[in-house]
Amino acid sequence: MLAMDNPPMNSVTLYLTAALYKFVDLPDFEALQAPLQACCEANEVKGTLLLAHEGINGTIAGPEAGIRAVLAFLRTDPRLASLPHKESWSPKPPFTRMKVKLKKEIVTLRVPELDPNKTVGQYVKPADWNALLADPNVVVIDTRNDYEVAIGTFKGAINPNLKNFVQLPAWLDAQENLQGEAAKKTKVAMFCTGGIRCEKSTALMKMRGFEEVYHLEGGILKYLEEIPPEQSTWEGDCFVFDERVSVGHGLGLGHHDLCRSCRWPLSAQDKLSPHYVLGVSCAYCHDQRTSEQKEKLAERQRQVELAEARGELHVGAKMPEHSTLHPGD
């Protein structure tokens, strides 16, 4: 359940990040909002948690004792007693505020009849994932958004080029090799960052009549945590929805920064582009911003730098709020 029990001994580590989700029936989810918000604030924990009838999802960070206290609070609810989470450590605070939000879904797909609490695909542990991917009869689908896939994925995986998760059903409809009764015998393996999107995507495939549907238990993050690089079929970095931007094997920091204009993860090569201006634009968005917008972004960046020079934190320096949670919303 835990990525590591203690912070690494060879670095200064102050902030513990916990990514969590669980599909579980929570008809009283609205009543859980205020107590959970108060618990997080009392323990100096920040981030975003989503509550819905179908369960809980989110990422929080803060002092280790604070994170442990919030997790313990959540697990006092019998329905969340087995709530799993993944841990990682950071020398900087990944989030600037705490929000507990009420939602229709904890990961948005907009298929109302879908219920991952009833039917999902078969879980495949990281140790067994490579063997599944080596099967030439398996169709492997990356269910993440395009900007996530752009910096890393499993070798041979199909990229649906999704702008957001709600586009997945339409993309599946357009795949001729996945249509008809005969296609329902196709072996399908799906994966995502932490596992939550795969809960819904494999449930969708099962609902559509596919017989053999698999997904990576714990997602890419669990795979990178457990599988050493020399045995890995993962190529690149894994995008994460906090200030680390990306991680690699062992969940160490990746090699990307974030464009503060469009939120696209940028490699060192990307930042060599003549269109890259710190805090203002990059090669992916430079032609999508007006001169006025660029001027405002440049002023925001100037304020960020002034705040840093004073040893202060400027909110504009952090990842945009709607990106600071589990993917899919």
Secondary structure, DSSP 8 states (H G I E B T S, - for coil): --S-SS--TTS---EEEEEEEEE---TTHHHHHHHHHHHHHHTT-EEEEEEETTEEEEEEEE-HHHHHHHHHHHHTSGGGTT--EEEEEESS-S-S-EEEEE-S-SS----TT--TTT---EEE-HHHHHHHHT-TTEEEEE-SBHHHHTTEEETT-B---BSSGGGHHHHHHT-GGG-STGGGGSEEEEE-SSSHHHHHHHHHHHHTT-SEEEEETTHHHHHHHHS-GGG--EEE-EE-SSTT-EE-GGG-B-S-EE-TTT--EE-TTGGGSTT-BTTTB-TTTGGGS-HHHHHHHHHHHHHHHHHHHTT---GGGS--GGGSSSTT-
